[in-house]
């Protein structure tokens, strides 16, 4: 069981890093999201972010959905780390 929990915690951590990269890259408007490696990053992260974009639509051109996405990932990671091995 501990191998499964460790793998899930590692996945949540890695996915959090991917989301951080995705959010930081949105600050550069000249990035073409149809070219690799940006297209792959968008394909991996956008389905998860779209869940939260449906809850909080962009307000004034600012997308606040990643805040909820990070919160949910941190809660999941904390819950997984709290499970006794």
C-alpha positions in Angstrom: 0.0 0.0 0.0 2.8 2.4 0.7 4.1 2.1 -2.8 0.7 3.2 -4.2 0.5 6.2 -1.8 4.1 7.2 -2.5 3.4 7.0 -6.3 0.3 9.1 -5.9 2.1 11.7 -3.8 4.9 11.9 -6.4 2.3 12.3 -9.2 0.5 15.1 -7.3 3.8 16.9 -6.7 4.9 16.5 -10.4 1.5 17.7 -11.6 1.8 20.7 -9.4 5.1 21.6 -11.0 3.5 21.3 -14.4 0.7 23.6 -13.4 3.2 26.1 -12.1 5.0 26.1 -15.4 1.7 26.4 -17.3 0.7 29.4 -15.2 4.0 31.1 -15.5 4.1 30.6 -19.3 0.7 32.4 -19.6 2.5 35.6 -18.7 4.2 35.5 -22.1 1.6 36.4 -24.7 3.9 35.6 -27.7 4.0 31.8 -26.9 2.3 29.8 -29.5 0.4 27.1 -27.7 0.0 25.0 -30.9 3.8 24.3 -31.1 5.6 21.7 -29.0 6.4 21.4 -26.1 3.7 24.0 -25.2 0.9 22.0 -26.9 1.8 18.9 -24.8 1.8 21.0 -21.6 -1.6 22.5 -22.5 -3.0 19.0 -23.3 -1.9 17.7 -19.9 -3.0 20.6 -17.7 -6.0 22.2 -19.5 -8.5 19.4 -18.7 -7.8 19.8 -15.0 -7.9 23.6 -15.1 -11.1 23.6 -17.2 -12.9 22.0 -14.2 -12.1 25.1 -12.2 -12.6 27.5 -15.0 -16.2 26.4 -15.1 -16.5 27.3 -11.4 -14.7 30.6 -11.6 -14.9 32.3 -15.0 -12.1 34.8 -15.9 -12.8 38.1 -14.3 -11.5 41.3 -16.0 -9.1 39.2 -18.1 -7.6 37.5 -15.1 -7.9 33.7 -14.7 -8.2 32.9 -11.0 -9.0 29.2 -11.6 -5.4 28.0 -11.0 -5.7 29.2 -7.4 -8.5 26.6 -6.8 -6.6 24.0 -8.8 -3.5 24.4 -6.6 -5.7 24.3 -3.5 -7.3 21.1 -4.5 -4.0 19.5 -5.4 -2.5 20.6 -2.1 -5.4 19.2 -0.2 -5.2 15.9 -2.1 -1.4 15.7 -1.5 -1.8 16.5 2.2 -4.6 13.9 2.6 -2.3 11.3 0.9 0.6 12.2 3.1 -1.6 11.9 6.2 -2.5 8.3 5.4 -0.6 6.0 7.7 1.7 3.5 5.8 
